[in-house]
Every structure is written in C-alpha cells, then in structure tokens.
C-alpha cells in the first residue's frame, strides 16, 4: 500500500514532465526554443519535438503570408499637388531567429510597427519623385514595384520578406478638393470654348465656300441662259426675216396689226390724227381709200374718230 501510494504520484509527475517536454509544430508555423531568453533551437519543420521542461520555452510565429494595411499618409509629388495615399503590404517571416532578435518579445505587433515606418518612408520617397499625373494614372504598377524593392532591403533586417506592395487608393485631401474641382472645371470650360471657336471658324469657311459656289452657279446659269436666249432670238429673227422677205406686203400688214394691237388699248392716252394717216391704211376699205385719194381739198376732207383716237 505504501509503495503504491508513492508510485502513483511519481507516475503523474513523470507524465506531466514528459508532456511538458513535448511540443508540436503546426505546418503553418515556425517555432523557436528559448532558454533563459536566448534562442537555442529553431524548428521549421512540422511535427513533434522536445524541449527541456521548465527551463526551455517555445515561441511560435506564423509562417503564412501576412497582410499589413499602412495608415493613410499624405505625399507631395513634384508638381506640389498633395495626395492622400492608402496602401497595404504582404509580407512573410523568413528568418525567425533574426526576427526574434530584431523585435524581441514584441512579436508581430512590434515588427508591423517598424514595417509601417519602412513602407511610409519608401512611399514618400518614391511618390515624391514623380508627378501627380503619374501616380493617378493606370500605369502606376512600376511605382509600386519601386516601393516594394526599396522596402525589401530594410525589411530583411527584421527577418521579413516583402512580397508585394499595393496602393489601394490615391485621393486629394478634402481641403483641396474644391480648388482642384474649380481648376478642372475652368480647364474644361476653356477647352470647350476653344472647340466652339474652332467649330465656328469651320462653319464660317463652309458658309463662305457655299456662298461662293452659289454665286458661281447662278452666274454660270445666267450666262448660259443669256447665250441660249441670244441664240433663240437670233434664230427667231432669222425665221422672221426669211418669212417676211418672201412677202414684203404681208410683212407690212403684220407690222400694222402689231401697231394697232399695241396702240389701240383702253388705257392708252388719246391720240389725235387725220383719217388719211398712213397708220390707218389697212383699216380703210378699197372704196374709201379711192375717194380719199380723189378728194384733195382740205375743206372736203372727212374726219373719222376711232375708239381711243381723236381726229383733227
């Protein structure tokens, strides 16, 4: 009974000591074995491992790729147009022994604080060497690579590898938005004014060319019309001359009828002439013409008044 009373506690103590001397390293972690605060072993492979109980302790660190959001910072590019940049970085603890020596018991929190300082410094340096248009353009991937490459060297002192650096957003400070929008609006209005001026100039050229074309077309049409009219009049006169040349008496008769048509109208002024005037030759009968030829004394002359004509 007495032996069993001593054996059972001894077994418990041995079991506790045995369990406390074992530790398991997860495949997502790396482990350091510390003895009185000094690193005595590094366990990077997953599995079961042993340590001296009560004397040694195990500290584990995440072996996965971690993400760190950098606090928004204000940068001043070459054109003095201030910008607020929001960035983040992805990193991994590459050397846990150096990492422990660099940050001590502060762990990941202390490392990220120092990492923030490195990233902010590199971001200000790189973005301050270019213009704001380069930062705001879609071709800023090269700038992010420069920030990452510049931070890699400093981060290695912490035992950390910088995998990537990205700019999440790049915005104007709130106090500068109104002035920037006013300047952008003024630039757009100036461009619109220039476009309208060029449009009006082009319209003036088109209208002037159209007016010139109209004048040329009308002038050419009138010229052709005058030529055609002249040729037609010439043909008409040639036809009349040929017709009248065949019968001069008919030509005289036609001219007299034309004169009667034009002269004996109700709206004409009153004409006073003797009945023996040659104007009335074709209005007299053959008998009247013979009598008027025999009678030659003025007292025996008869007077005839036609409508619209007064005789003396």
C-alpha positions as CSV (number, residue, x, y, z in Angstrom):
1,X,0.0,0.0,0.0
2,X,2.8,2.4,0.9
3,X,4.6,1.6,-2.3
4,X,1.5,2.2,-4.4
5,X,1.0,5.5,-2.6
6,X,4.4,6.7,-3.7
7,X,4.3,5.1,-7.2
8,X,1.1,6.8,-8.4
9,X,2.3,10.4,-7.7
10,X,5.6,9.6,-9.2
11,X,3.9,8.4,-12.4
12,X,1.8,11.5,-12.5
13,X,4.9,13.7,-12.1
14,X,6.7,11.8,-14.8
15,X,3.7,12.1,-17.1
16,X,3.5,15.8,-16.5
17,X,7.2,16.3,-17.1
18,X,7.1,14.1,-20.2
19,X,4.1,16.1,-21.6
20,X,5.7,19.4,-20.8
21,X,8.8,18.4,-22.6
22,X,6.9,17.8,-25.9
23,X,5.6,20.3,-28.3
24,X,4.0,20.2,-31.7
25,X,4.9,22.5,-34.6
26,X,2.0,23.1,-37.0
27,X,2.7,23.2,-40.7
28,X,1.6,26.8,-40.8
29,X,4.1,27.9,-38.1
30,X,7.7,28.1,-37.2
31,X,9.0,27.7,-33.7
32,X,11.9,28.9,-31.6
33,X,13.1,27.2,-28.5
34,X,14.3,29.7,-25.9
35,X,16.4,29.1,-22.8
36,X,16.5,32.0,-20.4
37,X,15.5,34.3,-23.3
38,X,18.2,33.1,-25.6
39,X,17.4,31.1,-28.8
40,X,18.8,27.6,-28.6
41,X,16.9,25.9,-31.4
42,X,14.8,26.6,-34.4
43,X,12.1,24.3,-35.5
44,X,10.8,25.0,-39.0
45,X,9.5,21.5,-40.0
46,X,6.1,20.5,-38.8
47,X,5.8,17.6,-36.3
48,X,6.6,16.6,-32.8
49,X,9.6,18.0,-31.0
50,X,11.1,18.0,-27.5
51,X,12.5,20.6,-25.1
52,X,13.7,20.7,-21.5
53,X,10.7,21.3,-19.3
54,X,10.6,24.3,-17.0
55,X,13.9,25.6,-18.4
56,X,13.1,26.0,-22.1
57,X,10.0,27.5,-23.7
58,X,8.7,27.5,-27.2
59,X,7.6,30.6,-29.2
60,X,5.8,30.1,-32.5
61,X,5.4,32.5,-35.4
62,X,3.0,32.4,-38.3
63,X,4.7,31.0,-41.5
64,X,2.0,32.2,-43.9
65,X,1.9,35.3,-46.0
66,X,0.6,38.1,-43.8
67,X,-1.1,41.4,-44.8
68,X,-0.5,44.8,-43.3
69,X,-2.5,47.9,-44.0
70,X,-0.5,51.1,-43.9
71,X,-2.1,54.1,-42.3
72,X,-3.1,56.7,-45.0
73,X,-0.3,59.2,-45.5
74,X,0.0,62.5,-47.3
75,X,2.6,62.8,-50.1
76,X,3.7,65.8,-52.2
77,X,4.7,64.9,-55.8
78,X,6.9,67.0,-58.0
79,X,4.1,69.3,-59.1
80,X,3.2,70.2,-55.4
81,X,-0.2,68.7,-55.7
82,X,-0.7,66.9,-52.4
83,X,-2.3,63.5,-52.4
84,X,-3.5,61.1,-49.6
85,X,-2.3,57.6,-50.3
86,X,-3.7,54.4,-48.8
87,X,-1.5,51.3,-49.2
88,X,-1.1,47.8,-47.9
89,X,1.8,45.3,-48.0
90,X,2.0,41.5,-48.0
91,X,5.0,40.0,-46.1
92,X,6.3,36.8,-44.6
93,X,8.6,36.0,-41.7
94,X,11.5,34.4,-43.5
95,X,14.1,34.2,-40.7
96,X,12.5,33.6,-37.3
97,X,15.9,33.8,-35.4
98,X,16.6,37.2,-36.8
99,X,13.0,38.2,-36.4
100,X,13.2,37.4,-32.7
101,X,16.5,39.3,-32.3
102,X,15.0,42.3,-34.1
103,X,11.7,42.6,-32.3
104,X,12.3,40.7,-29.1
105,X,9.2,39.8,-27.1
106,X,7.2,42.4,-29.0
107,X,6.5,39.8,-31.7
108,X,4.4,40.5,-34.8
109,X,3.0,43.7,-33.4
110,X,6.4,45.4,-32.9
111,X,7.5,44.1,-36.3
112,X,4.5,45.6,-38.1
113,X,5.1,48.9,-36.4
114,X,8.6,49.1,-37.7
115,X,7.4,47.7,-41.1
116,X,4.9,50.6,-41.3
117,X,7.7,53.1,-40.8
118,X,9.7,51.5,-43.6
119,X,6.8,51.4,-46.0
120,X,5.7,55.0,-45.3
121,X,9.3,56.2,-45.8
122,X,9.6,54.4,-49.1
123,X,6.2,55.6,-50.3
124,X,7.0,59.2,-49.6
125,X,10.4,58.9,-51.3
126,X,9.2,57.2,-54.5
127,X,5.9,59.1,-55.0
128,X,7.6,62.4,-54.2
129,X,10.0,61.9,-57.2
130,X,7.2,61.8,-59.8
131,X,4.3,64.0,-60.8
132,X,0.7,63.5,-59.6
133,X,-0.4,62.5,-63.1
134,X,1.9,59.5,-63.0
135,X,0.5,58.5,-59.6
136,X,-3.1,58.9,-60.6
137,X,-2.6,57.1,-64.0
138,X,-3.3,53.4,-64.6
139,X,0.4,52.9,-65.2
140,X,1.5,53.1,-61.6
141,X,2.4,49.5,-61.2
142,X,6.1,50.5,-61.8
143,X,5.8,52.8,-58.8
144,X,4.5,50.1,-56.5
145,X,7.4,47.8,-57.6
146,X,9.9,50.5,-56.7
147,X,8.3,50.9,-53.3
148,X,8.4,47.2,-52.7
149,X,12.1,46.9,-53.9
150,X,13.1,49.8,-51.7
151,X,11.4,48.2,-48.7
152,X,12.8,44.7,-49.2
153,X,16.3,45.7,-48.2
154,X,15.3,47.4,-45.0
155,X,12.8,44.7,-44.1
156,X,15.4,42.0,-44.3
157,X,17.0,43.4,-41.1
158,X,13.8,42.3,-39.4
159,X,13.9,38.8,-40.9
160,X,10.9,39.7,-43.0
161,X,10.4,39.3,-46.8
162,X,8.2,41.9,-48.5
163,X,6.1,40.0,-51.1
164,X,4.1,42.9,-52.5
165,X,3.1,46.5,-52.0
166,X,-0.2,47.9,-53.4
167,X,-1.8,51.3,-53.5
168,X,-5.4,50.9,-52.6
169,X,-6.5,54.5,-53.2
170,X,-4.9,57.8,-54.1
171,X,-7.1,60.8,-53.4
172,X,-6.9,64.5,-52.9
173,X,-7.0,66.0,-49.4
174,X,-10.5,67.2,-48.5
175,X,-9.4,70.8,-48.1
176,X,-8.0,70.8,-51.7
177,X,-11.0,69.2,-53.4
178,X,-12.9,72.5,-54.0
179,X,-9.9,74.3,-55.5
180,X,-9.0,71.2,-57.6
181,X,-12.5,70.9,-58.9
182,X,-12.7,74.6,-59.8
183,X,-9.4,74.3,-61.7
184,X,-10.6,71.2,-63.5
185,X,-13.9,73.0,-64.4
186,X,-12.0,76.0,-65.7
187,X,-9.8,73.8,-67.8
188,X,-12.8,72.0,-69.3
189,X,-14.6,75.3,-70.0
190,X,-11.5,76.7,-71.7
191,X,-11.3,73.5,-73.9
192,X,-15.0,73.8,-74.7
193,X,-14.6,77.5,-75.7
194,X,-11.7,76.5,-77.9
195,X,-13.7,73.8,-79.5
196,X,-16.6,76.1,-80.1
197,X,-14.3,78.7,-81.6
198,X,-12.8,76.1,-84.0
199,X,-16.3,74.9,-84.9
200,X,-17.5,78.5,-85.6
201,X,-14.4,79.1,-87.8
202,X,-15.0,75.9,-89.7
203,X,-18.7,76.8,-90.1
204,X,-17.7,80.3,-91.5
205,X,-15.4,78.6,-94.0
206,X,-18.1,76.2,-95.1
207,X,-20.7,79.0,-95.4
208,X,-18.3,81.2,-97.4
209,X,-17.5,78.4,-99.7
210,X,-21.2,77.6,-100.1
211,X,-22.0,81.3,-100.9
212,X,-19.2,81.4,-103.4
213,X,-20.4,78.3,-105.0
214,X,-24.0,79.7,-105.2
215,X,-22.7,82.9,-106.8
216,X,-20.6,80.9,-109.3
217,X,-23.5,78.6,-110.2
218,X,-26.0,81.4,-110.5
219,X,-23.6,83.5,-112.7
220,X,-22.9,80.5,-114.9
221,X,-26.6,79.7,-115.2
222,X,-27.4,83.3,-116.1
223,X,-24.6,83.3,-118.6
224,X,-25.8,80.2,-120.2
225,X,-29.4,81.5,-120.2
226,X,-28.3,84.7,-121.9
227,X,-26.4,82.7,-124.5
228,X,-29.4,80.4,-125.1
229,X,-31.7,83.4,-125.2
230,X,-29.5,85.3,-127.7
231,X,-29.2,82.2,-129.9
232,X,-33.0,81.8,-129.8
233,X,-33.6,85.4,-130.6
234,X,-31.2,85.1,-133.5
235,X,-33.0,82.0,-134.8
236,X,-36.4,83.8,-134.3
237,X,-35.2,86.9,-136.2
238,X,-33.7,84.7,-138.9
239,X,-37.0,82.9,-139.3
240,X,-39.0,86.3,-139.3
241,X,-36.6,87.8,-141.8
242,X,-36.8,84.7,-144.1
243,X,-40.6,84.7,-143.9
244,X,-41.0,88.5,-144.3
245,X,-38.5,88.5,-147.1
246,X,-40.7,86.2,-149.2
247,X,-43.7,88.6,-149.0
248,X,-42.9,92.3,-148.1
249,X,-46.6,93.3,-148.3
250,X,-47.5,90.7,-145.7
251,X,-44.6,92.0,-143.6
252,X,-46.1,95.5,-143.8
253,X,-49.6,94.2,-142.9
254,X,-48.2,92.2,-139.9
255,X,-46.4,95.3,-138.6
256,X,-49.5,97.4,-138.9
257,X,-51.6,94.9,-137.0
258,X,-49.0,94.7,-134.3
259,X,-49.0,98.5,-134.1
260,X,-52.8,98.6,-133.8
261,X,-52.7,96.0,-131.0
262,X,-50.2,98.0,-129.0
263,X,-51.7,101.4,-129.7
264,X,-55.5,101.0,-129.6
265,X,-55.9,100.0,-125.9
266,X,-58.4,101.4,-123.5
267,X,-55.7,102.5,-121.1
268,X,-53.7,104.5,-123.6
269,X,-53.7,108.2,-123.9
270,X,-55.9,109.9,-126.5
271,X,-54.2,110.2,-129.9
272,X,-55.3,112.9,-132.4
273,X,-54.5,112.3,-136.1
274,X,-56.2,112.7,-139.5
275,X,-58.1,109.8,-141.1
276,X,-55.8,110.0,-144.1
277,X,-52.8,109.0,-141.9
278,X,-50.8,106.0,-143.1
279,X,-51.5,104.5,-139.8
280,X,-55.0,103.6,-140.9
281,X,-54.1,102.3,-144.3
282,X,-55.2,98.7,-143.5
283,X,-58.4,99.8,-141.7
284,X,-59.8,101.5,-144.8
285,X,-61.8,99.8,-147.5
286,X,-60.8,99.9,-151.1
287,X,-63.6,102.3,-151.9
288,X,-62.8,104.7,-149.0
289,X,-59.2,104.7,-150.0
290,X,-60.1,105.7,-153.6
291,X,-62.4,108.5,-152.5
292,X,-59.9,109.9,-150.2
293,X,-57.3,109.9,-153.0
294,X,-59.7,111.9,-155.4
295,X,-60.6,114.5,-152.8
296,X,-57.6,116.6,-152.1
297,X,-59.1,119.8,-150.8
298,X,-58.8,120.2,-147.0
299,X,-62.4,121.6,-146.8
300,X,-63.8,118.4,-148.4
301,X,-61.8,116.0,-146.0
302,X,-63.9,114.0,-143.7
303,X,-62.9,113.2,-140.2
304,X,-63.2,109.8,-138.6
305,X,-62.8,109.1,-134.9
306,X,-61.8,105.7,-133.7
307,X,-62.2,104.5,-130.2
308,X,-59.3,105.9,-128.2
309,X,-58.3,108.1,-131.2
310,X,-59.4,111.8,-131.8
311,X,-59.1,113.1,-135.4
312,X,-58.4,116.7,-136.4
